[in-house]
Amino acid sequence: MQETHKKVLFKYYSDYLEDTVSETMWAEIIDLEKGLFKLDNIPFFGPLIATDDLFYAEFDSKEDRFVYKETIENSGNSIVQVLVLEKGFDKEIIREKLKVINCPSEGLNETFFAIEVVRDVDYSLVRNVLNEYEGEEIIEYAEPCLSDKHRADLLKN
């Protein structure tokens, strides 16, 4: 993976953690000299970027790696964060339901995971699954990076 990809450092303020967060994520190298990359990871805590977004990063000699500076082009994908509130609830049940509608996710621990909603997925389907569990007070979810396409999906219903 390392010849076509680099780990890039993202630093941002997380409302969820109420602190500045450093998160490293894999990115596909588009043009190394120009510092252009395409995100190849699902962010956990919410810089305003989603998988497949094109972004600019600069090499930072203190950090000894590339550091994210700005998003250049949005892919139309979205990122949703889910926090499991109910003790002992198996988050894999929700992750599997979302996987069936083409929404992969990455778990951080037993109570937190982030979902990638690709552009082609109708976001209202995802929202229905999440609202069902939120209504039962099993989870809470946040939409830190919701694309224009997915916002439009919600207006159709």
C-alpha angles and dihedrals in degrees: 000000000000097000093058098026140049133195108244125197118231119194119187144137113268117210088195093057095027089224142086109276132201114205126173118210136178117253132184112241110241099167115351095189091055093041094241120154140164116223113245099178138071108246114229104202108029127265103169094264135100135198114291093019113139113235144173122238133176127213110250113201092200091055091036091222144068115287123206115249108168146343112251102183131011118226095208090248121126137210124218125186123212128197118192110221101178113086113238095012111143106233089198089078090066094038090055093049089052093045089058089061091048098263112131119195141191124221120219095187139327094299107033136059139157124223128211112214108194119217095253095057118096101239093208088070090056092045090052091056093046094045091052091058094038090053089056089049091241094122145010120211138195132200104211094161113029115165124226089247092056092045087054091051088061093052092055093065 
